[in-house]
Amino acid sequence: MEHHSSPAPGVVEHRTIDVVPTAERHGRTRDLFTIWFSANLGPLTVVTGALAPTAFGLSFWWSLAALLAGHLGGGFLMALHSAQGPQLGVPQMIQSRGQFGSVGALAVVLVVIVMYQGFFASNLVVGAQSLSEVTPVGQHMGVLIGAVVSLAVAVVGYRLMHRIGTLTSWVFGAVQLAGAVWLFTEGLPDGFLTGGGFSVGGFLGVVSVGALWQIAYAPYVSDYSRYMPAGRAGVRSTLWCTYAGCVIGSLLPMVVGAAIGLAGGDNPIAALDQLLGSTLGQLTLWSFALVTMLTNAMNLYGAVLCAVTAVQTFAHRWLPRATGRAVIGTVLTLLSVALALVLAGSFMSSYLDLIYVLQYVLIPWTAINLVDFYLIRHGSYDVASFFARDGGIYGRWNPVALGVYVLGILAEIPFMAQSLYTGPVAHALGDTDLGWIAGLVVTVPVYLLAARKAERRRRPAPGTSSPDSTTPPVSPAPTSGAPTV
């Protein structure tokens, strides 16, 4: 494996998937609050909140309860992934090689790349809608502008995204909080609280949307904490700062979206502009357009790291820097732009289908990853093996993890309820989707038992590793025991 020096931090980030050495660790964990708070202040969050009354038929108060339950539960799982970053100093998908093996992890990496592209395209659509409401820029031009800005931010990298997150949290957070206060005190029509109703299926559906919104960040949340200094207190702070930022940042616009959905209007963003009035509405739409560019920069940054991870699986000496990140990011941006232009005509139905698909494939992965990190290996991994040609001590395939992953997805099928397919159990329960719960209930105990049994059989002698796993791309970060959280 080729060695790389550790130059002083510059304007443009020079690392991709390699280990962040101790000398380059920096930042404050409260920065994680601001980047995740600001990342959720975009129009897609409002649109998602509007699904509670429009797609699931809930009243405002039931929408609020379901969104709260979903975000609080899903947010904690997501934040547990964030706490892995300071421990290992590598991107989340590289760390997944410790559970699935170097080649086996590709099954999840490829799914996550598709997820990034879907969210990137979805954000381009709603961001362009916001921009077109406040400027003469048309939908297609708005998509292109958003894509170019997001690409530029992603190429500059980690530090710039954190700095933008801090700025937008204060500025646009204040704008959207003021808009929410005015909306609920002056802007909503009389009787909007009487709209909608309650159904078990609708309530659980919105809980699922809220939980999945949070869990969808899990495959890349530690990408934004991996530069943080390691240490038990810092890891605890990482978890809670990430949790608070993402949950609060998500709930504010989603609750606004639920109210707008009850107030009427096929386009939640245009309806919000009308309800807020000229000045506050224009400021809110500007904040939406600009925040979306940051959020999409994060989606693109994660997609690039995943693409590098996929290629490096078979070309283990290949480790691109900023130029390589720019080239790969440009290719992925062009693909997302094309997808966004296709999505524009049928956005809501396409987006809801994406939410459901992600729910089914991410739940078993997040269960396996967290159980392995916190309950099996207690945060102690051979980081060098992540980059070894043969997968080091984790091998190229982990049949136990892959088998349980497939089992978790299969367990969800009878409980699925969506436009493409409704399982028999879900149909018997009034078309109530409980797939994500079934995935967790099956995956967690089965993987815990199977992995502990496998670990006892192949536990290596202290200090033993594969011959190819002794030289990581750079000096590895500390791999101490799991944090107390």
C-alpha positions as CSV (number, residue, x, y, z in Angstrom):
1,M,0.0,0.0,0.0
2,E,1.3,3.4,-1.0
3,H,2.1,5.8,1.9
4,H,0.8,9.3,1.8
5,S,2.1,12.2,3.8
6,S,-0.1,14.3,6.0
7,P,0.1,17.9,4.7
8,A,-1.2,20.7,6.8
9,P,-5.0,21.3,6.3
10,G,-5.7,23.6,3.3
11,V,-8.7,25.1,1.7
12,V,-9.4,21.9,-0.3
13,E,-9.7,18.6,1.5
14,H,-7.0,16.2,0.3
15,R,-8.4,13.0,1.8
16,T,-11.1,10.6,0.5
17,I,-11.5,7.2,2.2
18,D,-8.1,6.9,3.9
19,V,-7.7,7.0,7.7
20,V,-7.5,10.5,9.3
21,P,-4.4,10.4,11.5
22,T,-4.3,11.8,15.0
23,A,-2.3,14.8,13.9
24,E,-5.1,16.0,11.6
25,R,-8.0,15.5,14.0
26,H,-9.7,18.8,14.7
27,G,-13.1,20.4,15.3
28,R,-15.7,20.8,18.0
29,T,-18.5,18.3,18.4
30,R,-21.0,21.2,18.6
31,D,-20.2,21.7,15.0
32,L,-22.0,18.4,14.4
33,F,-25.2,20.0,15.8
34,T,-25.0,22.9,13.3
35,I,-24.2,20.8,10.2
36,W,-27.1,18.4,10.9
37,F,-29.5,21.1,12.0
38,S,-28.9,23.1,8.9
39,A,-28.9,20.1,6.6
40,N,-32.5,19.4,7.5
41,L,-33.8,23.0,6.9
42,G,-34.4,22.4,3.2
43,P,-37.7,22.2,1.3
44,L,-37.6,18.4,1.0
45,T,-38.1,18.2,4.7
46,V,-41.2,20.3,4.4
47,V,-42.5,18.2,1.5
48,T,-41.9,15.0,3.6
49,G,-43.8,16.5,6.6
50,A,-46.7,17.3,4.2
51,L,-47.0,13.6,3.5
52,A,-48.5,13.0,6.9
53,P,-51.9,14.5,6.1
54,T,-51.8,14.3,2.3
55,A,-50.6,10.7,1.8
56,F,-51.5,9.1,5.2
57,G,-54.6,11.1,6.1
58,L,-53.6,12.2,9.7
59,S,-54.8,15.2,11.5
60,F,-52.2,17.8,12.6
61,W,-51.9,16.5,16.2
62,W,-51.6,12.9,15.1
63,S,-49.1,14.0,12.5
64,L,-47.1,15.7,15.2
65,A,-47.1,12.7,17.4
66,A,-46.1,10.3,14.7
67,L,-43.3,12.5,13.4
68,L,-42.0,13.0,16.9
69,A,-42.0,9.2,17.6
70,G,-40.3,8.4,14.3
71,H,-37.6,11.0,14.6
72,L,-36.7,10.4,18.3
73,G,-36.3,6.7,17.7
74,G,-34.6,6.8,14.3
75,G,-32.4,9.7,15.3
76,F,-30.8,7.7,18.1
77,L,-29.9,4.9,15.7
78,M,-28.4,7.5,13.3
79,A,-26.5,9.2,16.1
80,L,-24.9,5.9,17.2
81,H,-23.4,5.7,13.7
82,S,-22.0,9.2,14.1
83,A,-20.2,8.2,17.3
84,Q,-18.2,5.7,15.3
85,G,-16.4,8.4,13.3
86,P,-14.0,9.6,16.0
87,Q,-13.3,6.0,17.1
88,L,-12.0,4.8,13.7
89,G,-11.4,7.9,11.6
90,V,-12.7,6.4,8.4
91,P,-15.9,6.8,6.3
92,Q,-18.9,4.7,7.3
93,M,-18.9,2.5,4.3
94,I,-15.2,1.6,4.8
95,Q,-16.0,0.7,8.3
96,S,-18.8,-1.7,7.1
97,R,-16.1,-3.9,5.7
98,G,-15.5,-4.9,9.3
99,Q,-19.0,-6.5,9.3
100,F,-19.5,-7.7,5.7
101,G,-16.0,-8.2,4.4
102,S,-14.2,-6.1,1.8
103,V,-16.3,-7.4,-1.2
104,G,-19.4,-8.3,0.8
105,A,-19.7,-4.6,1.9
106,L,-20.3,-3.7,-1.8
107,A,-23.9,-5.0,-1.5
108,V,-24.6,-2.2,0.9
109,V,-22.3,0.4,-0.8
110,L,-24.1,0.1,-4.1
111,V,-27.5,0.5,-2.5
112,V,-26.2,3.6,-0.7
113,I,-24.9,5.1,-3.9
114,V,-28.4,4.7,-5.4
115,M,-29.9,6.3,-2.2
116,Y,-27.6,9.3,-2.6
117,Q,-28.5,9.8,-6.2
118,G,-32.2,9.6,-5.3
119,F,-31.9,12.2,-2.6
120,F,-29.7,14.4,-4.7
121,A,-32.2,14.4,-7.5
122,S,-35.1,14.9,-5.2
123,N,-33.4,17.9,-3.5
124,L,-32.6,19.4,-7.0
125,V,-36.3,19.3,-7.9
126,V,-37.6,21.0,-4.7
127,G,-34.6,23.4,-4.5
128,A,-35.3,24.5,-8.1
129,Q,-39.0,25.0,-7.2
130,S,-37.9,27.3,-4.3
131,L,-35.5,29.2,-6.6
132,S,-38.1,29.6,-9.3
133,E,-40.5,31.2,-6.8
134,V,-38.1,34.0,-5.9
135,T,-36.2,34.5,-9.2
136,P,-37.1,34.4,-12.9
137,V,-34.9,31.2,-13.2
138,G,-36.9,28.3,-14.6
139,Q,-37.1,24.8,-13.3
140,H,-34.4,23.3,-15.5
141,M,-32.0,26.2,-14.9
142,G,-32.6,26.0,-11.2
143,V,-31.7,22.3,-11.2
144,L,-28.4,23.1,-13.0
145,I,-27.5,26.0,-10.7
146,G,-28.1,23.9,-7.6
147,A,-26.1,21.0,-9.0
148,V,-23.1,23.2,-9.9
149,V,-23.0,24.9,-6.5
150,S,-23.3,21.6,-4.6
151,L,-20.5,20.1,-6.7
152,A,-18.2,23.0,-5.9
153,V,-18.9,22.7,-2.2
154,A,-18.4,18.9,-2.2
155,V,-15.1,19.2,-4.0
156,V,-13.7,21.7,-1.5
157,G,-14.9,19.2,1.2
158,Y,-15.2,18.7,4.9
159,R,-14.2,22.0,6.4
160,L,-16.3,24.1,4.1
161,M,-19.4,22.1,4.6
162,H,-19.0,22.4,8.4
163,R,-18.5,26.2,8.1
164,I,-21.5,26.6,5.9
165,G,-23.5,24.5,8.3
166,T,-22.6,26.8,11.2
167,L,-23.6,29.9,9.2
168,T,-26.8,28.6,7.8
169,S,-27.9,27.2,11.2
170,W,-28.0,30.7,12.7
171,V,-29.2,32.7,9.7
172,F,-31.7,30.3,8.0
173,G,-32.7,28.7,11.2
174,A,-33.8,32.1,12.5
175,V,-35.7,32.8,9.3
176,Q,-37.5,29.5,9.4
177,L,-38.3,29.7,13.1
178,A,-39.8,33.1,12.5
179,G,-41.8,31.8,9.6
180,A,-43.1,28.9,11.7
181,V,-44.1,31.1,14.5
182,W,-45.9,33.5,12.2
183,L,-47.6,30.6,10.3
184,F,-49.1,29.1,13.4
185,T,-50.2,32.4,14.9
186,E,-51.4,34.3,11.9
187,G,-51.0,32.4,8.6
188,L,-53.0,29.2,8.7
189,P,-56.7,29.2,7.7
190,D,-59.4,28.8,10.3
191,G,-60.3,25.2,10.9
192,F,-57.1,23.6,9.6
193,L,-56.9,21.6,12.9
194,T,-60.1,19.9,12.1
195,G,-58.7,18.4,8.9
196,G,-57.5,14.8,8.6
197,G,-58.1,12.0,11.1
198,F,-56.5,8.9,12.5
199,S,-55.8,5.4,11.4
200,V,-53.3,2.8,12.7
201,G,-51.8,2.3,9.3
202,G,-51.5,6.0,8.7
203,F,-49.9,6.7,12.1
204,L,-47.4,3.9,11.7
205,G,-46.7,4.9,8.2
206,V,-45.7,8.4,9.3
207,V,-43.6,7.0,12.2
208,S,-41.8,4.9,9.5
209,V,-41.2,8.0,7.4
210,G,-39.7,9.9,10.3
211,A,-37.5,7.0,11.4
212,L,-36.3,6.3,7.9
213,W,-35.5,10.0,7.4
214,Q,-33.1,9.8,10.2
215,I,-31.7,6.3,9.4
216,A,-31.1,7.4,5.8
217,Y,-28.3,9.5,7.1
218,A,-26.7,6.5,8.9
219,P,-24.6,5.4,5.9
220,Y,-22.7,8.7,5.9
221,V,-23.2,10.4,9.2
222,S,-19.8,9.4,10.5
223,D,-18.2,10.9,7.4
224,Y,-18.7,14.2,9.1
225,S,-17.4,13.2,12.5
226,R,-14.3,11.2,11.4
227,Y,-12.0,14.2,11.8
228,M,-13.1,14.8,15.4
229,P,-10.5,14.0,18.1
230,A,-11.0,10.5,19.6
231,G,-11.8,10.1,23.3
232,R,-14.7,8.8,25.3
233,A,-16.1,12.2,26.3
234,G,-15.8,13.4,22.8
235,V,-17.6,10.4,21.4
236,R,-20.5,10.8,23.8
237,S,-20.7,14.5,22.8
238,T,-20.5,13.4,19.2
239,L,-23.6,11.2,19.7
240,W,-25.7,13.8,21.5
241,C,-24.8,16.8,19.4
242,T,-25.6,14.9,16.2
243,Y,-28.8,13.6,17.7
244,A,-30.1,17.0,18.8
245,G,-29.1,18.7,15.6
246,C,-30.7,16.2,13.3
247,V,-33.9,15.6,15.3
248,I,-34.6,19.3,16.0
249,G,-33.6,20.4,12.5
250,S,-36.0,17.8,11.0
251,L,-39.0,18.3,13.2
252,L,-39.3,22.1,12.7
253,P,-39.8,22.0,8.9
254,M,-41.7,18.7,9.0
255,V,-44.3,20.1,11.4
256,V,-44.6,23.1,9.2
257,G,-45.1,20.8,6.2
258,A,-47.9,18.9,8.0
259,A,-49.7,22.1,8.7
260,I,-49.4,23.2,5.1
261,G,-50.6,19.9,3.9
262,L,-53.8,20.4,5.9
263,A,-54.1,24.0,4.6
264,G,-54.3,22.7,1.1
265,G,-52.3,23.1,-2.1
266,D,-50.7,20.5,-4.3
267,N,-47.3,22.2,-4.1
268,P,-46.3,22.6,-0.4
269,I,-43.4,25.0,-1.2
270,A,-45.6,27.4,-3.3
271,A,-48.4,27.1,-0.6
272,L,-45.9,28.1,2.1
273,D,-44.8,31.2,0.2
274,Q,-48.5,32.3,-0.2
275,L,-49.3,31.6,3.5
276,L,-46.2,33.5,4.8
277,G,-46.7,36.6,2.7
278,S,-44.3,38.5,0.5
279,T,-41.3,39.3,2.7
280,L,-41.1,36.3,5.1
281,G,-42.2,34.0,2.3
282,Q,-39.4,35.2,0.0
283,L,-36.8,34.9,2.7
284,T,-37.9,31.4,3.5
285,L,-37.7,30.3,-0.1
286,W,-34.2,31.8,-0.4
287,S,-33.2,29.9,2.6
288,F,-34.7,26.7,1.1
289,A,-32.8,27.1,-2.1
290,L,-29.4,27.8,-0.4
291,V,-29.8,25.1,2.3
292,T,-30.6,22.6,-0.4
293,M,-27.3,23.3,-2.1
294,L,-25.5,22.4,1.2
295,T,-27.6,19.3,1.7
296,N,-26.9,18.1,-1.8
297,A,-23.2,18.8,-1.3
298,M,-23.3,16.4,1.6
299,N,-25.2,13.8,-0.5
300,L,-22.6,14.2,-3.3
301,Y,-19.7,14.0,-0.9
302,G,-21.0,10.8,0.5
303,A,-21.7,9.3,-2.9
304,V,-18.2,10.1,-4.0
305,L,-16.7,8.4,-1.0
306,C,-18.9,5.3,-1.7
307,A,-17.8,5.3,-5.3
308,V,-14.2,5.4,-4.3
309,T,-14.9,2.6,-1.8
310,A,-16.4,0.4,-4.5
311,V,-13.5,0.9,-6.9
312,Q,-10.8,0.5,-4.2
313,T,-12.3,-2.9,-3.3
314,F,-10.7,-4.3,-6.4
315,A,-7.9,-1.7,-6.9
316,H,-6.6,-1.6,-3.4
317,R,-3.7,0.8,-4.1
318,W,-6.0,3.4,-5.7
319,L,-6.6,6.3,-3.4
320,P,-7.7,9.5,-5.3
321,R,-7.4,13.0,-3.8
322,A,-9.2,16.2,-4.5
323,T,-8.9,16.0,-8.3
324,G,-10.2,12.5,-8.3
325,R,-13.1,13.5,-6.0
326,A,-13.9,16.3,-8.5
327,V,-14.0,14.0,-11.5
328,I,-16.1,11.4,-9.8
329,G,-18.4,14.1,-8.3
330,T,-19.0,15.6,-11.8
331,V,-20.0,12.2,-13.2
332,L,-22.4,11.6,-10.3
333,T,-23.8,15.1,-10.6
334,L,-24.6,14.7,-14.2
335,L,-26.5,11.4,-13.4
336,S,-28.5,13.1,-10.7
337,V,-29.3,16.1,-12.9
338,A,-30.7,13.7,-15.5
339,L,-32.7,11.9,-12.9
340,A,-34.0,15.2,-11.5
341,L,-35.3,16.3,-14.9
342,V,-37.2,13.0,-15.2
343,L,-38.6,13.2,-11.6
344,A,-39.9,16.8,-12.0
345,G,-43.1,15.7,-13.6
346,S,-44.1,13.0,-11.0
347,F,-42.1,14.0,-8.0
348,M,-44.3,13.1,-5.0
349,S,-45.1,9.6,-6.1
350,S,-41.5,8.9,-7.1
351,Y,-40.2,10.3,-3.8
352,L,-42.5,8.2,-1.7
353,D,-41.5,5.0,-3.5
354,L,-37.8,5.9,-2.8
355,I,-38.6,6.3,0.9
356,Y,-40.1,2.8,1.1
357,V,-37.3,1.1,-0.8
358,L,-34.7,2.7,1.4
359,Q,-36.6,1.6,4.5
360,Y,-36.5,-2.0,3.5
361,V,-32.8,-2.2,2.7
362,L,-31.3,0.2,5.3
363,I,-32.9,-1.3,8.4
364,P,-31.1,-4.7,8.4
365,W,-27.8,-3.0,7.6
366,T,-28.0,-0.4,10.4
367,A,-29.0,-3.2,12.8
368,I,-25.9,-5.3,11.8
369,N,-23.5,-2.4,11.9
370,L,-24.6,-1.2,15.4
371,V,-24.8,-4.6,17.0
372,D,-21.3,-5.5,15.6
373,F,-19.7,-2.2,16.7
374,Y,-21.3,-1.8,20.2
375,L,-22.1,-5.4,21.3
376,I,-19.7,-7.7,19.4
377,R,-16.4,-5.8,18.9
378,H,-16.9,-3.0,21.4
379,G,-15.5,-0.4,19.0
380,S,-12.2,-2.3,18.5
381,Y,-11.3,-2.9,14.8
382,D,-8.2,-3.6,12.8
383,V,-8.4,-0.5,10.6
384,A,-5.5,-1.7,8.4
385,S,-7.6,-4.7,7.4
386,F,-10.2,-2.4,5.9
387,F,-7.7,-1.6,3.1
388,A,-6.1,-5.0,2.6
389,R,-6.3,-6.7,-0.7
390,D,-7.7,-9.8,0.9
391,G,-9.9,-8.0,3.5
392,G,-7.4,-8.7,6.3
393,I,-8.8,-10.4,9.3
394,Y,-12.4,-9.7,8.0
395,G,-11.9,-11.4,4.7
396,R,-13.5,-10.6,1.4
397,W,-16.9,-12.0,2.4
398,N,-18.6,-12.5,5.7
399,P,-21.3,-15.1,5.1
400,V,-22.8,-14.6,8.6
401,A,-23.4,-10.9,8.1
402,L,-24.6,-11.2,4.5
403,G,-26.9,-14.1,5.4
404,V,-28.5,-12.2,8.2
405,Y,-28.8,-9.1,6.0
406,V,-30.7,-11.1,3.4
407,L,-32.8,-12.7,6.2
408,G,-33.7,-9.3,7.6
409,I,-34.9,-8.1,4.2
410,L,-36.9,-11.3,3.6
411,A,-38.5,-10.9,7.1
412,E,-39.8,-7.6,6.0
413,I,-41.7,-8.8,2.9
414,P,-44.9,-10.1,4.6
415,F,-45.1,-6.8,6.4
416,M,-44.6,-4.5,3.4
417,A,-47.4,-2.2,2.3
418,Q,-46.7,0.1,-0.6
419,S,-47.9,0.8,-4.1
420,L,-45.8,-1.9,-5.8
421,Y,-46.5,-4.7,-3.3
422,T,-48.5,-5.4,-0.1
423,G,-47.6,-8.4,2.0
424,P,-50.2,-10.8,3.5
425,V,-49.6,-9.7,7.1
426,A,-49.7,-6.0,6.2
427,H,-52.9,-6.6,4.3
428,A,-54.5,-8.4,7.2
429,L,-53.6,-5.4,9.4
430,G,-55.4,-3.0,7.2
431,D,-52.5,-2.3,4.8
432,T,-50.3,-1.2,7.7
433,D,-46.6,-1.2,6.8
434,L,-44.6,-2.7,9.6
435,G,-41.7,-3.9,7.5
436,W,-39.0,-1.8,9.2
437,I,-40.1,-3.1,12.6
438,A,-39.9,-6.7,11.4
439,G,-36.5,-6.1,10.0
440,L,-35.2,-4.8,13.3
441,V,-36.8,-7.5,15.4
442,V,-35.4,-10.3,13.3
443,T,-31.9,-8.9,12.4
444,V,-30.8,-7.7,15.9
445,P,-31.1,-11.0,17.8
446,V,-30.1,-13.3,14.9
447,Y,-27.0,-11.4,14.1
448,L,-26.0,-11.0,17.8
449,L,-26.2,-14.7,18.4
450,A,-24.6,-15.7,15.0
451,A,-21.8,-13.2,15.2
452,R,-20.9,-14.1,18.8
453,K,-20.7,-17.8,17.9
454,A,-18.6,-17.0,14.8
455,E,-16.3,-14.7,16.9
456,R,-15.6,-17.4,19.4
457,R,-14.7,-19.9,16.7
458,R,-12.2,-17.6,14.9
459,R,-10.9,-15.3,17.6
460,P,-7.3,-14.5,16.5
461,A,-4.3,-14.5,18.8
462,P,-3.4,-11.0,20.1
463,G,-1.5,-8.9,17.6
464,T,-2.3,-11.3,14.7
465,S,-3.5,-10.0,11.3
466,S,-3.4,-10.8,7.7
467,P,0.0,-10.2,5.9
468,D,-1.7,-7.6,3.7
469,S,-3.4,-5.8,6.5
470,T,-0.3,-4.4,8.2
471,T,-0.1,-1.1,6.3
472,P,-3.1,1.2,6.2
473,P,-3.1,4.2,3.8
474,V,-1.9,6.4,6.7
475,S,-1.3,5.9,10.4
476,P,-4.6,4.6,11.8
477,A,-6.6,6.5,14.3
478,P,-7.0,5.1,17.8
479,T,-9.2,2.0,17.9
480,S,-9.9,1.9,21.6
481,G,-12.9,0.3,23.2
482,A,-16.5,1.4,22.5
483,P,-17.7,4.6,23.9
484,T,-19.9,4.8,26.9
485,V,-23.1,6.3,25.5
